[in-house]
Amino acid sequence: MNKKIILVLVVVAIALGGAGIFYFKNQESTPEPAPIANDKGATPAGINSVINANNQFALDLYSQLKNSEGNIFFSPYSISTALAMTYEGARGKTADEIQSVFHFPTDGNLRKSSFAAIHNQLNKTDAKYKLNIVNALWAQNDYKFLDDYLTTLQQYYAGKATNVDFKNSTEEARQTINKWVESKTNNKIKDLFPQGSLNDMTRLVLTNAIYFKGTWIKQFEKSQTKDEDFRVSSADTIKVPMMRRTDKNAKFNYAEDDNTQILEMPYEGDKLSMMVLLPKNDNLSSLESSLSLEKINGWRNKFREQRVDVFMPKFTFDTKYFMNETLAKMGMPTAFTYDADLSGMDGTQNLFIQKVIHQAFVDVNEEGTEAAAGSGVSVGLLKSIAPQTTIFRADHPFVFVIQDKDNGNILFLGRVSNPKK
């Protein structure tokens, strides 16, 4: 069958009553189990509020990225978790802006216990898939952070603090952090913080790592995979390895409306799934512009198990996002400036966010899916962003004004075209 497909992966509504998380296959080298967080006091309503916050951020970020060229892939849950740990130390306008972008519940006890509960539920060790989510923080060894802040991250986010020396051994600290992320993602996320991204003014790095490997309940036969056309645009078609399930047992949850076909493919254990949204008539931009939580939940509610002939391309790719500019544009610029207030971390207003970096990997094949992501937030001393000296070199014609400084009244106005005349 020479069917042409355009594919877009969006937030997969899975587990925990609909946690919207990009996860994704069985592995030979399993990362260590994640520590348990203190979820005492968590309620279903609180957990749902954090899930809804994550899902909304996922769509908000996708909306920012959709106009860029090429593939998109990220873990909203990984980014949200790293910024939630940052948010616990933010105050004032800085906190308000982070909250507005990530939609975090403002009730501190509800937020922290809910993140803890989700962390523990997602890290269950008896699942038929591999899913490991871990947090860590890396603190300058001679810098004083508030005990309350460190305790909060350890208790509710299971984030253990490790001392490093950014001031005197920046490169060693960077490699230590990157090796931790690499080990927690089965070697899929490498060099999260590239050379030069940390410096001797860095005082804290917050990291989240997520690894998933699941096998399809209904796997594709490798012998059925054939090279077929994939239309990347109205003018450009390429050949890709297209997997297929066309047998009588190919039953999946399926729904559609006038513009979109929706297919759900579950992983072993029937707890996690991939939901694929396929625009009809190649109208991807219309699908992207209309995405909303209400629409996604509506499609999920319309699912009905039925026979479906499935043609799905195999794909593997990596992505990396340096997110300062994107997050500032989404509504949290203050955290990256002199006006940042992260006093909940150290009791001062001397810290700001240096960088937010996110990196992800995905591999979809006949057996299932493997995915990993890492997120990092580096926090540094404000003087590391001291403004550069402005150079004003009047070596070409210019206009000048002599004015009353108090009221701006222009007393003289002139132009210098040639100072020697």
Secondary structure, DSSP 8 states (H G I E B T S, - for coil): -------EE---EETTTTEE-------SS----------TT--HHHHHHHHHHHHHHHHHHHHHHTTSSS-----HHHHHHHHHHHHTT--HHHHHHHHHHH---S-HHHHHHHHHHHHHHHT-TT-SSEEEEEEEEEEETT----HHHHHHHHHHH-EEEEEE-TTT-HHHHHHHHHHHHHHHTTT-S--SS-TTSS-TTEEEEEEEEEEEEEEBSS---GGG-EEEEEEEETTEEEEEEEEEE-STT-EEEEEE-SSEEEEEEEBTTSS-EEEEEEEGGG-HHHHHHH--HHHHHHHHHT-EEEE--EEEE-EEEEEEEE-HHHHHHHT--GGGSTT---HHHHSSS-EEEEEEEEEEEEEE-SSEEEEEEEEEEEEEEGGGG----------S-EEEEEE-TTT--EEEEEEES-TT-
